[in-house]
Amino acid sequence: MDASTDAWFVEEVLPLERRLVRYLVHARQPASEIDDLRQEVFARVYEAAGVRRPSPAWPYVYKVARNLIVDRLRRAQVAPLVALTDPEMDPEGDEIPADRALSAKQDLTRLMAAIDALPDRCREVVRMRKLEGASQREVAERLGIAEHTVEKQVSKGLRRLAAALFGDPDLMEAADKSKERRVG
């Protein structure tokens, strides 16, 4: 970066450090991660300043911090799904009774079959949004489709999955009718 970016960062952003740390604490971020989060926010702000320097800086710093927290939460939500791959163990590592383990295996098998039965694009969108935790925008960009298409595909996929898992023909009918409305 150039000297003017460095000067802007020192004058406008670094003085916000205490305010940023207070925000991160208030947002209930683990104390052990505050320094890493602060550093990541500053790195992202500095990098973005090469393109555009927001004035005033605080709203932008706050937005970067909030987005970073949301990204971390989104990634954390993906982890419990991994636990489904071994239904004989609960998240604490204790063994689950055999009947519950069998039921969990059956549920997982039904879920995987329901996901596999989704139309190709719908399956890919649901996988990326719900299993990988990608944002709607990220999915749209990666697949080269509009964001509203991502939203509709997720909605359609979740209705179909719910119908398959809960045996609710009304949900499947609603998913099929939404398809008819688009075609007709």
FIKOLZA-1660 file (N, C-alpha, C; in steps of 0.1 Angstrom, whole numbers, plus 5000, padded with zeros to 4 digits):
% residues 184
   i   px   py   pz ch aa at
   1 5008 4988 5000  A  M  N
   1 5000 5000 5000  A  M CA
   1 5009 5012 5000  A  M  C
   2 5003 5024 4997  A  D  N
   2 5010 5036 4996  A  D CA
   2 5010 5043 5010  A  D  C
   3 5018 5053 5011  A  A  N
   3 5020 5061 5024  A  A CA
   3 5007 5067 5028  A  A  C
   4 4999 5072 5019  A  S  N
   4 4986 5078 5023  A  S CA
   4 4977 5068 5029  A  S  C
   5 4977 5056 5024  A  T  N
   5 4968 5045 5030  A  T CA
   5 4973 5043 5044  A  T  C
   6 4986 5042 5046  A  D  N
   6 4992 5039 5059  A  D CA
   6 4988 5051 5069  A  D  C
   7 4990 5063 5064  A  A  N
   7 4986 5075 5072  A  A CA
   7 4971 5074 5076  A  A  C
   8 4963 5072 5067  A  W  N
   8 4948 5071 5069  A  W CA
   8 4945 5060 5080  A  W  C
   9 4952 5049 5078  A  F  N
   9 4949 5038 5087  A  F CA
   9 4954 5042 5102  A  F  C
  10 4965 5048 5103  A  V  N
  10 4971 5052 5116  A  V CA
  10 4962 5063 5122  A  V  C
  11 4957 5072 5114  A  E  N
  11 4950 5083 5119  A  E CA
  11 4935 5080 5122  A  E  C
  12 4929 5072 5113  A  E  N
  12 4915 5070 5113  A  E CA
  12 4910 5056 5120  A  E  C
  13 4918 5046 5117  A  V  N
  13 4914 5033 5121  A  V CA
  13 4920 5028 5135  A  V  C
  14 4933 5029 5136  A  L  N
  14 4939 5025 5149  A  L CA
  14 4934 5031 5161  A  L  C
  15 4930 5044 5161  A  P  N
  15 4923 5049 5173  A  P CA
  15 4910 5043 5177  A  P  C
  16 4904 5035 5168  A  L  N
  16 4892 5028 5171  A  L CA
  16 4894 5014 5178  A  L  C
  17 4906 5011 5181  A  E  N
  17 4909 4998 5186  A  E CA
  17 4901 4995 5199  A  E  C
  18 4901 5004 5208  A  R  N
  18 4894 5002 5221  A  R CA
  18 4879 5000 5218  A  R  C
  19 4874 5008 5210  A  R  N
  19 4860 5007 5206  A  R CA
  19 4857 4994 5200  A  R  C
  20 4865 4989 5191  A  L  N
  20 4864 4977 5184  A  L CA
  20 4864 4965 5194  A  L  C
  21 4874 4965 5203  A  V  N
  21 4875 4955 5213  A  V CA
  21 4862 4955 5222  A  V  C
  22 4857 4966 5226  A  R  N
  22 4845 4967 5234  A  R CA
  22 4833 4961 5226  A  R  C
  23 4833 4964 5213  A  Y  N
  23 4822 4958 5205  A  Y CA
  23 4823 4943 5205  A  Y  C
  24 4835 4938 5203  A  L  N
  24 4837 4923 5202  A  L CA
  24 4833 4916 5215  A  L  C
  25 4837 4923 5226  A  V  N
  25 4833 4917 5239  A  V CA
  25 4818 4918 5241  A  V  C
  26 4812 4929 5237  A  H  N
  26 4798 4930 5238  A  H CA
  26 4790 4920 5229  A  H  C
  27 4797 4917 5218  A  A  N
  27 4791 4907 5209  A  A CA
  27 4794 4893 5214  A  A  C
  28 4798 4891 5226  A  R  N
  28 4801 4878 5233  A  R CA
  28 4810 4869 5225  A  R  C
  29 4821 4875 5220  A  Q  N
  29 4831 4867 5214  A  Q CA
  29 4840 4862 5225  A  Q  C
  30 4845 4850 5224  A  P  N
  30 4854 4844 5234  A  P CA
  30 4866 4853 5236  A  P  C
  31 4870 4855 5249  A  A  N
  31 4881 4863 5252  A  A CA
  31 4894 4859 5245  A  A  C
  32 4895 4846 5244  A  S  N
  32 4907 4840 5238  A  S CA
  32 4908 4844 5223  A  S  C
  33 4897 4848 5217  A  E  N
  33 4897 4851 5202  A  E CA
  33 4897 4866 5199  A  E  C
  34 4895 4874 5209  A  I  N
  34 4894 4889 5207  A  I CA
  34 4906 4894 5199  A  I  C
  35 4918 4891 5203  A  D  N
  35 4930 4896 5196  A  D CA
  35 4930 4892 5182  A  D  C
  36 4927 4879 5179  A  D  N
  36 4927 4874 5165  A  D CA
  36 4916 4881 5157  A  D  C
  37 4904 4883 5163  A  L  N
  37 4893 4890 5156  A  L CA
  37 4897 4904 5153  A  L  C
  38 4903 4911 5163  A  R  N
  38 4907 4925 5161  A  R CA
  38 4917 4926 5150  A  R  C
  39 4927 4917 5150  A  Q  N
  39 4937 4917 5139  A  Q CA
  39 4931 4914 5126  A  Q  C
  40 4922 4905 5125  A  E  N
  40 4915 4902 5112  A  E CA
  40 4907 4913 5107  A  E  C
  41 4900 4920 5116  A  V  N
  41 4892 4932 5112  A  V CA
  41 4902 4942 5106  A  V  C
  42 4912 4945 5114  A  F  N
  42 4922 4955 5109  A  F CA
  42 4928 4952 5095  A  F  C
  43 4931 4939 5094  A  A  N
  43 4937 4934 5081  A  A CA
  43 4927 4936 5070  A  A  C
  44 4915 4933 5072  A  R  N
  44 4905 4934 5061  A  R CA
  44 4902 4949 5058  A  R  C
  45 4902 4957 5068  A  V  N
  45 4899 4972 5066  A  V CA
  45 4911 4978 5059  A  V  C
  46 4923 4974 5062  A  Y  N
  46 4935 4979 5056  A  Y CA
  46 4935 4975 5041  A  Y  C
  47 4932 4962 5039  A  E  N
  47 4932 4957 5025  A  E CA
  47 4922 4965 5017  A  E  C
  48 4910 4967 5022  A  A  N
  48 4899 4974 5015  A  A CA
  48 4903 4988 5012  A  A  C
  49 4911 4994 5021  A  A  N
  49 4915 5008 5020  A  A CA
  49 4923 5011 5007  A  A  C
  50 4929 5000 5002  A  G  N
  50 4936 5002 4989  A  G CA
  50 4927 5005 4978  A  G  C
  51 4914 5002 4979  A  V  N
  51 4904 5004 4969  A  V CA
  51 4896 5017 4972  A  V  C
  52 4892 5018 4985  A  R  N
  52 4883 5029 4989  A  R CA
  52 4885 5031 5004  A  R  C
  53 4886 5044 5008  A  R  N
  53 4888 5047 5022  A  R CA
  53 4875 5053 5027  A  R  C
  54 4867 5046 5035  A  P  N
  54 4855 5051 5040  A  P CA
  54 4857 5062 5051  A  P  C
  55 4848 5072 5050  A  S  N
  55 4849 5083 5060  A  S CA
  55 4834 5086 5065  A  S  C
  56 4832 5085 5077  A  P  N
  56 4841 5081 5088  A  P CA
  56 4844 5066 5088  A  P  C
  57 4854 5062 5095  A  A  N
  57 4859 5049 5094  A  A CA
  57 4851 5039 5103  A  A  C
  58 4846 5044 5114  A  W  N
  58 4839 5035 5124  A  W CA
  58 4828 5027 5118  A  W  C
  59 4819 5032 5111  A  P  N
  59 4808 5024 5105  A  P CA
  59 4814 5012 5097  A  P  C
  60 4824 5015 5089  A  Y  N
  60 4830 5004 5081  A  Y CA
  60 4837 4994 5090  A  Y  C
  61 4844 4998 5100  A  V  N
  61 4851 4989 5109  A  V CA
  61 4841 4980 5116  A  V  C
  62 4830 4986 5120  A  Y  N
  62 4819 4979 5127  A  Y CA
  62 4813 4969 5117  A  Y  C
  63 4811 4973 5105  A  K  N
  63 4805 4963 5095  A  K CA
  63 4814 4952 5092  A  K  C
  64 4827 4954 5091  A  V  N
  64 4837 4944 5089  A  V CA
  64 4837 4934 5101  A  V  C
  65 4837 4940 5113  A  A  N
  65 4837 4931 5125  A  A CA
  65 4824 4923 5125  A  A  C
  66 4813 4929 5123  A  R  N
  66 4800 4922 5123  A  R CA
  66 4800 4910 5112  A  R  C
  67 4804 4913 5100  A  N  N
  67 4805 4903 5090  A  N CA
  67 4815 4892 5094  A  N  C
  68 4826 4895 5100  A  L  N
  68 4835 4885 5104  A  L CA
  68 4829 4876 5115  A  L  C
  69 4821 4881 5124  A  I  N
  69 4814 4874 5134  A  I CA
  69 4804 4865 5128  A  I  C
  70 4796 4870 5119  A  V  N
  70 4786 4862 5112  A  V CA
  70 4793 4851 5104  A  V  C
  71 4804 4853 5097  A  D  N
  71 4811 4843 5090  A  D CA
  71 4815 4831 5100  A  D  C
  72 4820 4835 5111  A  R  N
  72 4825 4825 5121  A  R CA
  72 4813 4817 5126  A  R  C
  73 4802 4824 5129  A  L  N
  73 4790 4817 5133  A  L CA
  73 4785 4807 5123  A  L  C
  74 4785 4812 5110  A  R  N
  74 4780 4803 5100  A  R CA
  74 4789 4791 5099  A  R  C
  75 4802 4792 5100  A  R  N
  75 4811 4781 5099  A  R CA
  75 4809 4772 5111  A  R  C
  76 4806 4777 5123  A  A  N
  76 4804 4769 5135  A  A CA
  76 4791 4761 5134  A  A  C
  77 4781 4766 5126  A  Q  N
  77 4769 4759 5125  A  Q CA
  77 4771 4747 5116  A  Q  C
  78 4781 4747 5107  A  V  N
  78 4783 4735 5099  A  V CA
  78 4788 4724 5107  A  V  C
  79 4796 4726 5117  A  A  N
  79 4802 4715 5125  A  A CA
  79 4792 4705 5131  A  A  C
  80 4781 4709 5136  A  P  N
  80 4772 4699 5142  A  P CA
  80 4767 4689 5131  A  P  C
  81 4767 4693 5118  A  L  N
  81 4762 4684 5108  A  L CA
  81 4773 4673 5106  A  L  C
  82 4785 4676 5108  A  V  N
  82 4796 4666 5107  A  V CA
  82 4793 4655 5118  A  V  C
  83 4788 4658 5129  A  A  N
  83 4785 4649 5140  A  A CA
  83 4775 4638 5135  A  A  C
  84 4767 4641 5125  A  L  N
  84 4757 4632 5120  A  L CA
  84 4764 4620 5113  A  L  C
  85 4776 4622 5109  A  T  N
  85 4782 4611 5102  A  T CA
  85 4786 4599 5110  A  T  C
  86 4786 4601 5123  A  D  N
  86 4789 4590 5133  A  D CA
  86 4778 4590 5143  A  D  C
  87 4766 4585 5139  A  P  N
  87 4754 4585 5148  A  P CA
  87 4756 4576 5161  A  P  C
  88 4766 4569 5162  A  E  N
  88 4768 4561 5174  A  E CA
  88 4775 4569 5185  A  E  C
  89 4779 4581 5182  A  M  N
  89 4785 4589 5193  A  M CA
  89 4777 4602 5194  A  M  C
  90 4775 4607 5206  A  D  N
  90 4769 4620 5207  A  D CA
  90 4780 4631 5207  A  D  C
  91 4776 4644 5206  A  P  N
  91 4787 4654 5205  A  P CA
  91 4797 4654 5217  A  P  C
  92 4793 4649 5229  A  E  N
  92 4802 4649 5240  A  E CA
  92 4811 4637 5240  A  E  C
  93 4809 4628 5230  A  G  N
  93 4818 4617 5229  A  G CA
  93 4813 4604 5237  A  G  C
  94 4801 4605 5243  A  D  N
  94 4796 4594 5250  A  D CA
  94 4788 4585 5240  A  D  C
  95 4788 4572 5244  A  E  N
  95 4781 4563 5235  A  E CA
  95 4766 4565 5236  A  E  C
  96 4759 4563 5225  A  I  N
  96 4744 4565 5225  A  I CA
  96 4739 4551 5226  A  I  C
  97 4727 4549 5233  A  P  N
  97 4721 4536 5233  A  P CA
  97 4718 4530 5219  A  P  C
  98 4719 4517 5218  A  A  N
  98 4718 4511 5204  A  A CA
  98 4705 4515 5197  A  A  C
  99 4694 4516 5204  A  D  N
  99 4681 4519 5197  A  D CA
  99 4682 4534 5191  A  D  C
 100 4688 4543 5199  A  R  N
 100 4689 4557 5194  A  R CA
 100 4699 4557 5182  A  R  C
 101 4710 4549 5183  A  A  N
 101 4720 4549 5173  A  A CA
 101 4714 4544 5160  A  A  C
 102 4706 4534 5161  A  L  N
 102 4699 4528 5149  A  L CA
 102 4690 4538 5143  A  L  C
 103 4682 4545 5151  A  S  N
 103 4673 4555 5147  A  S CA
 103 4680 4566 5140  A  S  C
 104 4691 4571 5146  A  A  N
 104 4699 4581 5140  A  A CA
 104 4705 4577 5126  A  A  C
 105 4709 4565 5125  A  K  N
 105 4715 4560 5112  A  K CA
 105 4704 4560 5102  A  K  C
 106 4692 4556 5106  A  Q  N
 106 4681 4555 5096  A  Q CA
 106 4677 4570 5092  A  Q  C
 107 4677 4579 5102  A  D  N
 107 4674 4593 5098  A  D CA
 107 4684 4598 5089  A  D  C
 108 4697 4595 5091  A  L  N
 108 4708 4600 5083  A  L CA
 108 4707 4594 5069  A  L  C
 109 4703 4582 5068  A  T  N
 109 4701 4575 5055  A  T CA
 109 4690 4581 5047  A  T  C
 110 4679 4584 5054  A  R  N
 110 4667 4591 5048  A  R CA
 110 4671 4605 5043  A  R  C
 111 4678 4612 5052  A  L  N
 111 4683 4625 5048  A  L CA
 111 4692 4625 5035  A  L  C
 112 4701 4616 5035  A  M  N
 112 4710 4616 5024  A  M CA
 112 4703 4611 5011  A  M  C
 113 4693 4602 5013  A  A  N
 113 4685 4598 5001  A  A CA
 113 4677 4610 4996  A  A  C
 114 4671 4617 5005  A  A  N
 114 4663 4629 5002  A  A CA
 114 4671 4639 4995  A  A  C
 115 4683 4642 4999  A  I  N
 115 4692 4651 4993  A  I CA
 115 4696 4646 4979  A  I  C
 116 4699 4634 4978  A  D  N
 116 4703 4628 4965  A  D CA
 116 4691 4629 4955  A  D  C
 117 4679 4628 4960  A  A  N
 117 4667 4629 4951  A  A CA
 117 4663 4643 4946  A  A  C
 118 4670 4653 4952  A  L  N
 118 4667 4667 4947  A  L CA
 118 4672 4668 4933  A  L  C
 119 4665 4677 4925  A  P  N
 119 4671 4680 4912  A  P CA
 119 4685 4686 4913  A  P  C
 120 4693 4684 4903  A  D  N
 120 4707 4687 4904  A  D CA
 120 4710 4701 4909  A  D  C
 121 4705 4711 4903  A  R  N
 121 4708 4725 4907  A  R CA
 121 4703 4727 4922  A  R  C
 122 4691 4722 4925  A  C  N
 122 4686 4724 4938  A  C CA
 122 4695 4717 4948  A  C  C
 123 4699 4705 4945  A  R  N
 123 4708 4697 4954  A  R CA
 123 4721 4705 4957  A  R  C
 124 4727 4710 4946  A  E  N
 124 4740 4718 4947  A  E CA
 124 4738 4730 4956  A  E  C
 125 4727 4738 4953  A  V  N
 125 4725 4750 4961  A  V CA
 125 4722 4747 4976  A  V  C
 126 4714 4737 4979  A  V  N
 126 4712 4733 4993  A  V CA
 126 4724 4728 4999  A  V  C
 127 4732 4720 4992  A  R  N
 127 4745 4716 4998  A  R CA
 127 4754 4727 5001  A  R  C
 128 4755 4737 4992  A  M  N
 128 4765 4748 4994  A  M CA
 128 4759 4757 5006  A  M  C
 129 4746 4760 5005  A  R  N
 129 4741 4769 5015  A  R CA
 129 4740 4763 5029  A  R  C
 130 4735 4751 5030  A  K  N
 130 4731 4745 5043  A  K CA
 130 4742 4736 5049  A  K  C
 131 4750 4730 5040  A  L  N
 131 4760 4721 5045  A  L CA
 131 4774 4728 5046  A  L  C
 132 4777 4736 5036  A  E  N
 132 4790 4743 5036  A  E CA
 132 4789 4756 5042  A  E  C
 133 4777 4761 5044  A  G  N
 133 4775 4774 5051  A  G CA
 133 4779 4786 5042  A  G  C
 134 4779 4785 5029  A  A  N
 134 4782 4796 5020  A  A CA
 134 4770 4806 5020  A  A  C
 135 4773 4818 5018  A  S  N
 135 4763 4828 5017  A  S CA
 135 4755 4827 5004  A  S  C
 136 4743 4834 5004  A  Q  N
 136 4735 4834 4992  A  Q CA
 136 4743 4840 4980  A  Q  C
 137 4750 4851 4983  A  R  N
 137 4758 4857 4973  A  R CA
 137 4769 4848 4968  A  R  C
 138 4776 4841 4977  A  E  N
 138 4787 4832 4973  A  E CA
 138 4782 4821 4964  A  E  C
 139 4771 4815 4968  A  V  N
 139 4765 4805 4960  A  V CA
 139 4762 4810 4946  A  V  C
 140 4755 4821 4945  A  A  N
 140 4752 4827 4932  A  A CA
 140 4764 4830 4924  A  A  C
 141 4774 4835 4930  A  E  N
 141 4786 4838 4922  A  E CA
 141 4793 4825 4917  A  E  C
 142 4794 4815 4926  A  R  N
 142 4801 4802 4922  A  R CA
 142 4793 4795 4911  A  R  C
 143 4780 4796 4912  A  L  N
 143 4772 4788 4902  A  L CA
 143 4768 4797 4890  A  L  C
 144 4771 4810 4891  A  G  N
 144 4767 4818 4879  A  G CA
 144 4752 4820 4878  A  G  C
 145 4745 4821 4889  A  I  N
 145 4731 4823 4889  A  I CA
 145 4727 4835 4897  A  I  C
 146 4715 4840 4896  A  A  N
 146 4710 4852 4904  A  A CA
 146 4708 4848 4919  A  A  C
 147 4709 4857 4928  A  E  N
 147 4707 4855 4942  A  E CA
 147 4693 4850 4945  A  E  C
 148 4683 4856 4938  A  H  N
 148 4669 4852 4940  A  H CA
 148 4667 4838 4936  A  H  C
 149 4675 4833 4926  A  T  N
 149 4674 4819 4922  A  T CA
 149 4679 4810 4933  A  T  C
 150 4690 4814 4939  A  V  N
 150 4695 4807 4951  A  V CA
 150 4685 4806 4962  A  V  C
 151 4678 4817 4965  A  E  N
 151 4668 4817 4975  A  E CA
 151 4657 4808 4972  A  E  C
 152 4652 4808 4959  A  K  N
 152 4641 4799 4955  A  K CA
 152 4645 4784 4955  A  K  C
 153 4657 4781 4951  A  Q  N
 153 4662 4768 4951  A  Q CA
 153 4663 4762 4965  A  Q  C
 154 4668 4771 4975  A  V  N
 154 4669 4766 4989  A  V CA
 154 4655 4763 4994  A  V  C
 155 4646 4772 4992  A  S  N
 155 4632 4771 4997  A  S CA
 155 4626 4758 4991  A  S  C
 156 4628 4756 4978  A  K  N
 156 4622 4744 4972  A  K CA
 156 4629 4731 4978  A  K  C
 157 4642 4732 4979  A  G  N
 157 4649 4720 4985  A  G CA
 157 4645 4717 4999  A  G  C
 158 4644 4727 5007  A  L  N
 158 4640 4725 5021  A  L CA
 158 4626 4719 5022  A  L  C
 159 4617 4724 5014  A  R  N
 159 4603 4719 5014  A  R CA
 159 4603 4704 5010  A  R  C
 160 4611 4701 5000  A  R  N
 160 4612 4687 4995  A  R CA
 160 4618 4678 5006  A  R  C
 161 4629 4683 5012  A  L  N
 161 4635 4675 5023  A  L CA
 161 4626 4673 5034  A  L  C
 162 4619 4683 5038  A  A  N
 162 4609 4682 5049  A  A CA
 162 4598 4672 5046  A  A  C
 163 4593 4673 5033  A  A  N
 163 4583 4663 5029  A  A CA
 163 4588 4649 5029  A  A  C
 164 4601 4647 5025  A  A  N
 164 4606 4634 5025  A  A CA
 164 4609 4628 5039  A  A  C
 165 4614 4637 5047  A  L  N
 165 4618 4633 5061  A  L CA
 165 4606 4631 5070  A  L  C
 166 4595 4639 5068  A  F  N
 166 4584 4639 5077  A  F CA
 166 4572 4632 5071  A  F  C
 167 4574 4628 5058  A  G  N
 167 4563 4621 5052  A  G CA
 167 4550 4629 5050  A  G  C
 168 4552 4642 5047  A  D  N
 168 4541 4651 5046  A  D CA
 168 4539 4654 5031  A  D  C
 169 4529 4648 5025  A  P  N
 169 4526 4649 5011  A  P CA
 169 4522 4664 5007  A  P  C
 170 4516 4671 5017  A  D  N
 170 4512 4685 5014  A  D CA
 170 4525 4694 5011  A  D  C
 171 4536 4691 5018  A  L  N
 171 4548 4698 5016  A  L CA
 171 4554 4695 5002  A  L  C
 172 4553 4683 4998  A  M  N
 172 4558 4679 4984  A  M CA
 172 4549 4685 4974  A  M  C
 173 4536 4685 4976  A  E  N
 173 4526 4691 4967  A  E CA
 173 4529 4706 4965  A  E  C
 174 4532 4713 4977  A  A  N
 174 4535 4727 4976  A  A CA
 174 4548 4730 4968  A  A  C
 175 4558 4721 4970  A  A  N
 175 4570 4722 4962  A  A CA
 175 4567 4720 4947  A  A  C
 176 4559 4711 4944  A  D  N
 176 4556 4708 4930  A  D CA
 176 4547 4720 4924  A  D  C
 177 4538 4725 4932  A  K  N
 177 4530 4736 4927  A  K CA
 177 4538 4749 4924  A  K  C
 178 4548 4751 4933  A  S  N
 178 4557 4763 4930  A  S CA
 178 4564 4761 4917  A  S  C
 179 4567 4749 4913  A  K  N
 179 4574 4746 4901  A  K CA
 179 4564 4749 4889  A  K  C
 180 4552 4744 4891  A  E  N
 180 4541 4746 4881  A  E CA
 180 4539 4761 4878  A  E  C
 181 4539 4769 4889  A  R  N
 181 4537 4783 4887  A  R CA
 181 4548 4790 4879  A  R  C
 182 4560 4785 4881  A  R  N
 182 4571 4791 4873  A  R CA
 182 4570 4787 4859  A  R  C
 183 4566 4774 4856  A  V  N
 183 4566 4769 4843  A  V CA
 183 4554 4775 4835  A  V  C
 184 4542 4776 4842  A  G  N
 184 4530 4780 4835  A  G CA
 184 4528 4794 4834  A  G  C
% end
